[in-house]
Amino acid sequence: MVNYDKIKEEYFSISQQLSSQEVFKDKERYQNLTKRFAFISKIMDIISERERYLKEKEHLKEIIKNKEEERELIELAKEEILKIDSKIKALEERIEDIFFEDDEDTDRDIIVEIRAAAGGEESALFAADLFKMYSRYIENKKWQMEVLSSHPTEIGGFKEIIFSVKGKGCYLHLRFESGVHRVQRVPVTEAGGRIHTSTVTVAVLIEPKNIELKIDPNELRIDTYRAGGHGGQYVNRTDSAVRITHIPTGIVVACQDERSQIKNREKAMRVLKARLLDKMKQEENSKITRERRLQIGTGERSEKIRTYNFPERRVTDHRINLTVYRLEEILEGDLDEIIKGLIKESRAKVLQLE
């Protein structure tokens, strides 16, 4: 639960500070306090409404305790308490939403990388299934998606596919998808009908803003080459594919989806910047014990986070011990039950440390 007393204390503390002449002399401090005060004020309005309902509820409880009251009035009071409890719960959820929307990263655009891991062609086929799942989910949320790079296989899978997502709340909802996704099913390539276990890795990266990350051009090695693979005869005719290596970190990004070398270079740079920002954040978080404790799981790409079991029509998220028997619907993009569970658990962890 959100600590309402703490919020009230902060509200009155900032009120007093803003009335001080000393604060006006420090422009940066004044701006920060004003911004925080506006945010806390939104929550205080809802807290006040919640407290009105709590007082009303106490009054109704007194009516129920009074044995001299008419039975009909007592029954009406009980019904009204149920309605008030529902309103209080809705207000508390609203406060939580506002409280956590204050996270500066929740409304950021993202880049998602899906890669086949263990399992050969079956892993690549499941990478395509996950891409379809996220595509449907993104479409349902009315977000925008753009494929930045892909390496398809001959029978419809993906060795790797990278795409961007833009839209309010996309990072908030998809940030916990990073990790190893495991599939258990009979592959189309299996003649004996045996169940195989394959894995696919997913990474969700924040897409940097232009002002956030500057890269020294001298630290880049850019190679162009003739694109290959599936996609039509034209791909082998020109040196349109681009490979960018960030020399200090050794990070390599290649893009060949577009016919234009310029467009491939632009997309490769977007992915490179996202990976560099992610690397910086990972290094920073590894130094902050509290940040590590807040994570659901470790956040490492090597961590198994979810299993998709086809024979049992089961999907299990191992971080929150949630199992749902709606595999087909989930692969069609119906991810809300799992994602809401992950968000709820993440918020609970944060509030435990407040």
N, C-alpha and C positions, 0 to 999 in steps of 0.2 A: 504494500500500500504506500501511496505517496504520503510523506510526512507533512500534513497540513499545518501543524504548529510551526514547523521550520519555515514554510513558505510565508506564513503571516509575519514571523520574526524578520525575515529578509525584506518583506514589503515595507514594514514600519522603519527598519534600519535605513533602507534606501531613501525613503521619504524624508527622514531627518537629514541625511547626507546632502540631498538635493536642495534642502533649504539653507544649507551652509554657504556662506560667501567664499570660503576657501575652495570649494569644489569648482566654482565658476572660473577660478584662476587656472585650473588644470583642464585644458580643453579635452584632451583624450579621456581622462577619467570621467569628466562630465558626460561625454558622449556614450561611454560604456555604461554608466549608471542609468542614463536616460533610456537606452535601448533595453537594458535588463528590467527597468521599472515598467516599461510598456508591456513586456512579456509577462511579468509577474502580475500586473494589473488584470490581464485577461483571465488568469487563473483565479485571482481573488474574487472576481465577479461570480464565477461558477461556485467557488467555495462558499460564498455568502448565500447563494441559492440553495446549496446542499444543506447548510446550517438551518435555513428556514424550514426545510423539509424534516430535518432531525427534530426540531422543536415541535413541529406539528405531530410527528410520530410519538414523542413523549406525552403530548397532551392526549392523544388517542389511547395510549397505554393506560393512562390514569382512568379514562372512562371504562376501559375493560376491567380494571382492578376494582372499580366501585360496584359493589354487589347490589347497591340500591338502584342502579340504572336499569332501564327497561331492557329486556333481552334483545329486542329488535335493534335498539341503539347500539348495544354491544356488538352484535353481528355486523352492523354497518361499519363500526370502528375497525373491526378485524379485516373487513374487505378493503377499507381505505388504507390500512397499514400495508397490505400487499401491494397496492398501487404505488404508495410512497416509496417502498423498498425498491421497486422497479425503477422509479424516477431517480432515486439516489444512486443506484448502480450505474445508470446511464450517465449521470453527471460525473461520477468517479472515473468511468472509462474515458469520458471527454477530457477530463483533467489530465489523465495519463497520456492521451494522444497529444495534447498541447505540450505537455512536459517533455515528451520525447521528440517532438518535432523541432525542438530547439537545437537538436544535434545538427551541426553545420553540414554534415555529409548526407543527411537523409534525402535531400532533393537533388543530389548530384546525378549527372548522366554517367553511364557505365559502359564498360567493354567486357563482354563475356567470351571466354575461350573454352571450347570443348575439344578434348583430345582423346583419341582411342588409346587405351593402355594395354592391359593384359588381355589376351584372347584373340589376337589376330583380326581376321575379317569380321568375326562376330562382334568384336569390340567396336569396330568401325561402323557396323550396322546399328549398334545401340547408340553410338554417338549421333547418328542421324535421327534416331528416335527421340533422343533428348532435345536435339535442335528443334524438331517438330513440336515437342511438348512446350518448350519455352516460347516458340513462335506463336502458338495458340494462346498461351497465357498472356503474352504481350499484346496480342490483338484484342483479347477480351478486356484488357485494362486501358485500351485506346492509347497505348504508347507507340513510339516510332522505332522501327528497327532497320538497321542497315548492315548488310554483310560486308565485312572488311577484307576477309581472306578465307579461302577454303581449299582443301585438298581432298577431292572426292575419290572414291574407289570405283572399280568397274561395275560392281553389283549394287551400287546405290548407297554405300556408306560414306563416312568421312574419317580420314586420318586426323584431320583437324579442321575446325571451322570457328572463325572469330567474327563477332558481330557487335555493333553498338546498340544501346537502348537509350532513348531520350523520352522523358515524361515525368510528371510529378509523382514521386514516391517509388520510382523504379529501383533505386538503390536500397531503400528501406525494405522493400519486399524481396529482393533477389540476393541480398548480400550474404545470406547464409547458405547459398547453393554451392559455395566453394568447397571442394573436397573430392573424394572418390565415390562415384556412384557404381554400385555393383548390380549386375543383372544375372539372374539364374533362369535359364530356359533352354529348350532344344534348338540349336542353331539351324538355320535353313541349309547350312553346309554340312550338317551332321546326318549321315545316312542311317546310322544305327539307332537313332531316337534317344540318345543319351542326353541328360541335362548337363549343360556346361555352365561354368561361372566365369564371367568376363567383367572387366572394369573399364570405366571411362572417367577421366578427370575433368573437373570444371573449375575455372578460376573466374571470379568476379572482381574486376578492377575499376576503380573510380577514374573517369576520364578527366585529365587535368584541364584547368582553364589556362588560357594563354599567359596570363600574368603569374601563374603559379609555378611554372617550370620552364626555365630557359636552358637550352642545350647548346654548348659550344660546337659550332660546325667542325672545328678542328678535331673534335673527339669522335667524329663519325667516319666510317668507311662505307661508301655507297657503291655497290656493284649492280650492274644491269646484265641481264642474260635473257636468252630466248625461253619463253614460257613453255611448259610441257604439261602433259596430263590430259584430262578430259576437258572439253569445252570448245571443240571445233578445230578445224584445220588452221585457222588464222593464228592460233596461239604460238605456232612454231615459226612464224614468218618474220617477226620483228623482235628486237631486244626490249620488250615492254616490261618484263618482270624486274622487280627491284628487291635487292637484299641490303638491309642497313645493319651495320654492326656498331654498337656503342663500345668503343675501345676500352674505356676505364672499367666497365662492368662485364664486358663480354656478352652482353645481351644481343641476340640476333633476331631480326624480324624480316620475313620475306613476304611479298605480295605479288600475285600474278593474275588476279581475277579480271582486272580492267585491260582494255586494249591500249589505253594510254599510259605511257611510262610516268607521266606527271601525276595522274590519279593514283596509280599504284604507290608512288612515292609518298603522296599525301596520306594515304591510308596506312602505310607502313609506319610513318612518323607518329600517327595517332596511337597506334598500338605500342610503339616503342615508349612514348611518353607515359602511357598508362602503366606499363611494366616498371618504368623507372620510379614513378610516384609510388607504386605498390611496394617496391623494394625499399624505398625510403621509409614508408609507413611501417613496414614489417620490422625494420631495424630499430625504429623508434619505439614500437610497441614491445619489442623484446627486452627493452631496458626499463619498462614501466610495469611493475608487478600488478598493480591494480587493473591495468588494461588487460593483462593476460587473464586475470581472474574473471573478468566480465564476459569473456568469449564463450560461446556455446561450442564446446570442443576446443581444439587447439587452433583451428583456422588453417592448418597446414594442408597443402594439396595432397599429401600422402595419407590423410586420415579418411577412413571409410565412414561416410556419413549416412548413406541410404542404400537399402537393398530393394530391388524390384524382382519379385519372385513370380514368374508367369504361371507355373503349375497351380499355385495357391491363390492366384489373382491378388497378391499381397504386396503392399509397399510399406516398408518399415524405416522410419527415421531413427537411427540409433542414438542420436544426441538427446532426444526428449522421450525415448521409449514409446513412440507413437506408431501404431500399426493400423492401417486401413485396408479393407478388402475391396478396393475400387480401382484396381490397376488400370483398366482400360480408360476410365474417366480421367485419371491422373495423367496418363500419357497423351490425352486429348487436351491437356492444359488446365484441368480442374485442380489447381494446386492450393486453393485458398485454405483448406483445412490444415494442411501441413505448414504452410507459410505463417498463418496466424498463430499456430502453436509455437513455432520458432520465435516469432516476435514477442509473444507473451512470456516465454521462458527467459528470453534475453532481458526483458524489462524487469522481471522478477529478480534476476541476478543483480541488476543495477540497483534496484531499490533496497536489496539486502545490505548493500554497502553504503547507502546514504547515511 
